Amino acid sequence: MRLRAGLAALAILASTAAWADYDPALEAQEKAQRDAAQKAARENQQKVQKLKDDAAAQYNKEQMAAKRKALGAAAQGKSDAEVDKLYAAKIKSDTDAANRALSSGQAADALKQSTGKSMKEIQNMSPAELEAMGKELEKKYGK
């Protein structure tokens, strides 16, 4: 009895509709198409990454050339890292000099006259206060 029930169950499973739709050749073709699409996507992604890397390298090269030009003779014979350090020091020095010039003498007087505030007061303002002062100056002096 068990043997007959087992054989009957096996016969039913073997003849189900699920097996009727299975086509090994079609499955292999679909798998090949999926694999080809994945490969194309990977290649495209690699091309995009290469373009990004090339653009970043070109940008860095141009930036370094601009830094070397700004530094002049001081940058000759120096490595890129040394040029970066020299350039950062130059920018800091120039910024400090500009701040000192704005904080004293005629520049300070002109700033106080046009804004009503000293450089020290402006530096201590919150971002909201700076925004409000900017809008007020735009109304007063235009863009």
ABEGO torsion letter per residue (X at the ends): XAAAAAAAAAAAAAABAAAAABBAAAAAAAAAAAAAAAAAAAAAAAAAAAAAAAAAAAAAAAAAAAAAAAAEAAABGBBAAAAAAAAAAAAAAAAAAAAAAAABEAAAAAAAAAAGBBAAAAAABBAAAAAAAAAAAAAAAEX
